[in-house]
Amino acid sequence: MIRGPDVSRLKCMPDIHDRLHRTFFRAVSLLSARAQGRLLHLFFQWVHQAPDPWRYETEPYEIGKYEMTLRHIPDRPYRRALDVGCSEGAFTRRLARAFPQAECLGVDVSDHAISRAAAKAAGSARFAALDFLNEDPGGMFDLVVCAEMLYYVGRGERLRLVFERFRTFMAPGGVLVLVHEWPEARRLYRHLDESPGFRKMAEHPCEHPERSYAVTVYERVEPASTGPERSRRAMGAGEGPGQAVLDERAEPGHQLIDRRGGHRLDPHDVPRHGQPQDLDGHHPRPLGGIRRVEHRRQPPGELPVDVLQEQRF
């Protein structure tokens, strides 16, 4: 059951609440991706008028779910981790403690949530306001966590496109961890199970009297038809022919909140030619101000590859 700001009241709501919730957000997903992103921003800004609206920091159920999620993340030497829909950062901070060697970035569409998350950031945890449907977090990640967010994406076709967005900024061999209500997770992940770009590694349903959920783990793989050379280039190895372009111009209108004081930083504008498009066919705006990205031109028929060169967190 999706819970809103008044947790105690919504816990007691019948299944009709879930049906209405799903129906509403499926209808919203009939809009363009940009219009849907704007509406979701308004919705979550409203939800986050009060601090910690879902009581992620204090609810024993939520804390237990965080522990279960961390337990089932494969133990690997992750370099960059992304928490999609991080709210006020309760899980992102735990993720940073569990993997201190990794650079952990939490993103959420709500500026209110991110401001509070930045104020409480610790260790390697960083936070940024991001419309995930239309904006790119920047760079490549070898661990992505997405919990309790896909309900808001809506229709199956929109879910398929969101999973494709996951694929474009995950390194081959990267791990995707999804945490959603069980057994609804089976429906939410149907298109991901059919994708040649992901392989399901494990699924851990957790029966709970309050609300059952599952921790499902996927691995980002290269489709067999692309071959090892494409995989090598996707990781940034080797030089492609043509001139390397480095562009550090700031793009107005996109903002990063620095954890040290909630300051907004101007991002770098990454060259756009050949970049993956968002759900409306537009180039997603990169999350800048935190890294330099080298854009290499590839031969005809190959997508350009953005290679992480320097991190400035």
C-alpha positions as CSV (number, residue, x, y, z in Angstrom):
1,M,0.0,0.0,0.0
2,I,1.3,3.4,-0.9
3,R,1.3,5.6,2.1
4,G,1.1,9.4,2.1
5,P,1.8,12.1,4.7
6,D,-0.7,10.8,7.3
7,V,0.9,7.3,7.7
8,S,-1.4,6.1,10.6
9,R,-4.5,6.9,8.6
10,L,-3.4,5.5,5.3
11,K,-2.2,2.2,6.9
12,C,-5.9,1.5,7.6
13,M,-7.2,2.4,4.2
14,P,-8.7,-0.5,2.2
15,D,-7.3,-1.8,-1.1
16,I,-9.5,0.8,-2.9
17,H,-6.8,3.4,-2.0
18,D,-4.2,1.4,-4.0
19,R,-6.5,1.0,-7.0
20,L,-7.3,4.7,-7.1
21,H,-3.6,5.6,-6.6
22,R,-2.5,3.3,-9.5
23,T,-5.3,4.5,-11.8
24,F,-4.5,8.2,-11.2
25,F,-0.8,7.8,-11.9
26,R,-1.4,5.7,-15.0
27,A,-3.6,8.5,-16.3
28,V,-0.9,11.0,-15.5
29,S,1.5,8.9,-17.6
30,L,-0.6,9.6,-20.7
31,L,0.9,13.1,-20.6
32,S,4.2,13.9,-22.2
33,A,7.2,13.0,-20.0
34,R,7.9,16.7,-19.4
35,A,4.3,17.4,-18.3
36,Q,4.4,14.2,-16.1
37,G,7.6,15.3,-14.5
38,R,6.2,18.8,-13.7
39,L,3.1,17.2,-12.1
40,L,5.2,14.8,-10.1
41,H,7.3,17.7,-8.9
42,L,4.2,19.5,-7.7
43,F,2.9,16.4,-6.0
44,F,6.0,15.6,-4.1
45,Q,6.6,19.2,-3.2
46,W,3.2,19.1,-1.6
47,V,3.9,15.8,0.2
48,H,7.2,17.2,1.6
49,Q,5.7,20.3,3.1
50,A,6.2,18.6,6.4
51,P,9.5,16.9,7.2
52,D,9.8,13.1,6.7
53,P,6.2,12.6,5.6
54,W,6.5,8.8,5.3
55,R,8.4,8.5,8.6
56,Y,11.4,6.8,6.9
57,E,13.6,7.9,9.7
58,T,11.6,6.4,12.6
59,E,9.2,3.7,11.3
60,P,10.4,0.2,12.4
61,Y,8.9,-1.2,9.2
62,E,11.0,1.2,7.0
63,I,14.2,0.7,9.0
64,G,13.7,-3.1,8.7
65,K,13.2,-2.8,5.0
66,Y,16.5,-0.8,4.7
67,E,18.4,-3.5,6.6
68,M,16.9,-6.2,4.3
69,T,17.8,-4.2,1.2
70,L,21.4,-3.7,2.3
71,R,21.6,-7.4,3.2
72,H,20.7,-8.4,-0.4
73,I,22.9,-6.0,-2.3
74,P,25.8,-8.1,-3.8
75,D,29.0,-7.4,-2.0
76,R,31.2,-5.8,-4.6
77,P,33.7,-2.9,-4.7
78,Y,31.2,-0.3,-6.0
79,R,32.6,3.0,-7.2
80,R,29.5,5.0,-7.9
81,A,26.0,4.4,-6.4
82,L,22.7,6.1,-7.2
83,D,19.6,6.1,-5.1
84,V,16.6,7.1,-7.3
85,G,13.7,8.7,-5.4
86,C,15.7,9.2,-2.2
87,S,13.2,11.4,-0.4
88,E,15.1,13.0,2.5
89,G,18.0,10.6,2.2
90,A,17.4,8.1,5.0
91,F,18.5,5.1,2.9
92,T,21.2,7.0,0.9
93,R,23.0,7.7,4.2
94,R,22.8,4.0,5.1
95,L,24.1,3.0,1.7
96,A,27.1,5.4,2.1
97,R,27.9,3.8,5.4
98,A,27.6,0.3,4.0
99,F,29.9,1.1,1.0
100,P,32.2,3.8,2.2
101,Q,34.5,3.5,-0.8
102,A,31.6,4.4,-3.2
103,E,30.5,7.8,-4.2
104,C,26.8,7.8,-3.3
105,L,24.3,10.2,-5.0
106,G,20.7,10.5,-3.9
107,V,18.2,12.1,-6.3
108,D,14.6,13.2,-5.9
109,V,12.1,15.4,-7.7
110,S,11.3,17.4,-4.6
111,D,13.5,20.4,-3.7
112,H,12.0,20.3,-0.2
113,A,13.2,16.7,0.3
114,I,16.6,17.4,-1.1
115,S,17.2,20.5,1.0
116,R,16.5,18.4,4.1
117,A,18.6,15.5,2.9
118,A,21.6,17.9,2.2
119,A,21.4,19.3,5.7
120,K,21.8,15.8,7.1
121,A,24.3,14.4,4.6
122,A,27.3,12.5,6.0
123,G,30.2,10.6,4.6
124,S,30.2,10.1,0.9
125,A,26.4,10.8,0.5
126,R,25.5,13.7,-1.8
127,F,22.1,14.8,-3.0
128,A,20.6,16.6,-6.0
129,A,17.1,17.7,-7.1
130,L,16.4,15.8,-10.3
131,D,13.4,15.1,-12.5
132,F,14.4,11.6,-13.3
133,L,12.0,11.3,-16.3
134,N,13.7,14.1,-18.1
135,E,17.1,14.7,-16.6
136,D,20.2,12.6,-16.6
137,P,22.2,12.1,-13.3
138,G,25.4,12.2,-15.3
139,G,28.2,9.7,-15.7
140,M,28.0,5.9,-15.2
141,F,27.0,4.0,-12.0
142,D,27.7,0.4,-11.0
143,L,25.0,0.3,-8.4
144,V,21.5,1.8,-8.7
145,V,18.8,1.4,-6.1
146,C,15.2,2.3,-6.7
147,A,12.7,1.7,-3.9
148,E,8.9,2.5,-3.8
149,M,9.1,4.8,-6.8
150,L,7.9,2.9,-9.9
151,Y,4.2,3.1,-8.9
152,Y,4.4,6.7,-9.9
153,V,5.7,6.0,-13.4
154,G,2.4,4.7,-14.6
155,R,1.7,2.7,-17.7
156,G,3.8,-0.2,-18.9
157,E,5.2,1.6,-21.9
158,R,6.4,4.4,-19.6
159,L,7.9,1.8,-17.3
160,R,9.8,0.2,-20.3
161,L,11.3,3.6,-21.2
162,V,12.3,4.2,-17.6
163,F,14.1,0.9,-17.5
164,E,15.9,1.9,-20.7
165,R,17.0,5.1,-19.0
166,F,18.5,2.9,-16.2
167,R,20.4,1.0,-18.7
168,T,21.9,4.0,-20.4
169,F,23.7,5.2,-17.3
170,M,24.7,1.9,-15.8
171,A,28.0,0.3,-16.5
172,P,27.9,-3.2,-17.9
173,G,28.1,-5.6,-14.9
174,G,26.4,-3.0,-12.8
175,V,23.8,-3.9,-10.2
176,L,20.2,-2.7,-10.1
177,V,18.3,-3.2,-6.9
178,L,14.5,-2.7,-6.9
179,V,12.3,-2.7,-3.8
180,H,8.5,-2.6,-4.2
181,E,5.3,-4.1,-2.9
182,W,4.9,-7.8,-3.3
183,P,3.5,-9.4,-5.4
184,E,2.9,-6.2,-7.4
185,A,6.6,-6.1,-8.1
186,R,6.1,-8.9,-10.7
187,R,3.9,-6.6,-12.8
188,L,6.2,-3.6,-12.4
189,Y,9.2,-5.5,-13.5
190,R,7.6,-7.4,-16.4
191,H,9.3,-5.2,-19.1
192,L,12.6,-5.4,-17.3
193,D,12.5,-9.2,-17.2
194,E,12.0,-9.1,-21.0
195,S,14.9,-6.7,-21.6
196,P,18.1,-8.1,-23.1
197,G,20.0,-5.5,-21.3
198,F,19.3,-6.9,-17.8
199,R,19.5,-10.3,-16.1
200,K,17.7,-11.1,-12.9
201,M,20.1,-12.3,-10.3
202,A,17.8,-12.9,-7.3
203,E,14.5,-12.0,-5.9
204,H,13.8,-12.0,-2.1
205,P,10.1,-11.6,-1.2
206,C,9.6,-10.5,2.4
207,E,6.2,-11.3,3.9
208,H,5.2,-8.7,6.5
209,P,1.9,-8.2,8.3
210,E,1.9,-4.5,7.5
211,R,2.9,-4.7,3.9
212,S,4.8,-7.4,2.0
213,Y,7.6,-6.3,-0.3
214,A,10.4,-7.9,-2.4
215,V,14.1,-7.0,-2.9
216,T,14.9,-7.9,-6.5
217,V,18.4,-7.7,-7.9
218,Y,19.3,-7.4,-11.6
219,E,22.6,-7.2,-13.4
220,R,23.2,-4.9,-16.4
221,V,24.4,-7.0,-19.3
222,E,25.4,-6.4,-22.9
223,P,23.1,-8.0,-25.4
224,A,24.9,-10.9,-27.1
225,S,24.7,-9.2,-30.5
226,T,26.8,-6.2,-29.5
227,G,30.0,-8.2,-28.8
228,P,32.9,-7.6,-26.4
229,E,34.2,-4.5,-28.1
230,R,31.0,-2.6,-27.6
231,S,31.1,-3.6,-23.9
232,R,34.7,-2.4,-23.6
233,R,33.8,1.0,-25.1
234,A,30.7,1.3,-22.8
235,M,33.1,1.1,-19.8
236,G,35.2,3.9,-21.3
237,A,38.2,1.7,-22.3
238,G,40.2,2.5,-25.4
239,E,40.2,5.5,-27.7
240,G,37.7,6.0,-30.4
241,P,38.7,7.7,-33.6
242,G,38.1,11.4,-34.0
243,Q,38.7,14.3,-31.8
244,A,37.9,14.3,-28.1
245,V,35.7,17.1,-27.0
246,L,35.7,18.6,-23.5
247,D,33.0,21.0,-22.7
248,E,32.6,22.7,-19.3
249,R,30.1,25.4,-20.1
250,A,27.4,25.8,-17.4
251,E,23.8,25.0,-18.3
252,P,21.3,27.4,-16.7
253,G,18.2,26.0,-15.0
254,H,19.7,22.8,-13.7
255,Q,20.7,22.7,-10.1
256,L,22.7,20.6,-7.7
257,I,22.4,21.1,-3.9
258,D,25.7,20.8,-2.2
259,R,25.5,18.9,1.1
260,R,27.6,21.4,3.0
261,G,24.9,24.0,3.1
262,G,22.2,23.2,0.5
263,H,23.9,25.6,-2.0
264,R,22.8,25.4,-5.6
265,L,25.6,24.9,-8.1
266,D,25.7,25.6,-11.8
267,P,26.2,22.4,-13.9
268,H,28.5,21.7,-16.9
269,D,26.9,21.4,-20.3
270,V,27.8,18.0,-21.8
271,P,27.9,17.8,-25.6
272,R,24.6,16.5,-26.8
273,H,25.3,14.8,-30.2
274,G,24.2,11.1,-29.9
275,Q,23.2,11.2,-26.3
276,P,20.3,9.0,-25.1
277,Q,17.0,10.9,-25.4
278,D,14.4,11.3,-22.7
279,L,10.8,9.9,-23.0
280,D,9.7,12.7,-25.3
281,G,12.7,12.5,-27.7
282,H,14.6,15.3,-26.1
283,H,18.2,15.1,-24.9
284,P,18.2,14.8,-21.1
285,R,19.9,17.5,-19.1
286,P,23.0,16.2,-17.3
287,L,23.5,16.7,-13.6
288,G,26.6,18.9,-13.6
289,G,28.8,20.9,-11.3
290,I,30.3,17.6,-10.0
291,R,32.3,16.1,-12.7
292,R,34.1,16.6,-16.0
293,V,32.9,14.4,-18.9
294,E,34.9,13.6,-22.0
295,H,32.7,13.1,-25.1
296,R,34.3,10.9,-27.7
297,R,33.0,10.7,-31.3
298,Q,32.6,7.2,-32.5
299,P,32.4,5.7,-36.1
300,P,29.1,5.9,-37.9
301,G,26.5,3.5,-36.4
302,E,28.1,3.7,-32.9
303,L,26.7,5.8,-30.0
304,P,29.2,8.3,-28.5
305,V,30.4,7.3,-25.1
306,D,30.7,9.7,-22.1
307,V,33.7,8.8,-20.0
308,L,34.1,10.0,-16.5
309,Q,37.4,11.9,-16.2
310,E,37.3,13.8,-12.9
311,Q,35.0,13.9,-9.9
312,R,34.8,17.0,-7.8
313,F,32.5,16.0,-4.9
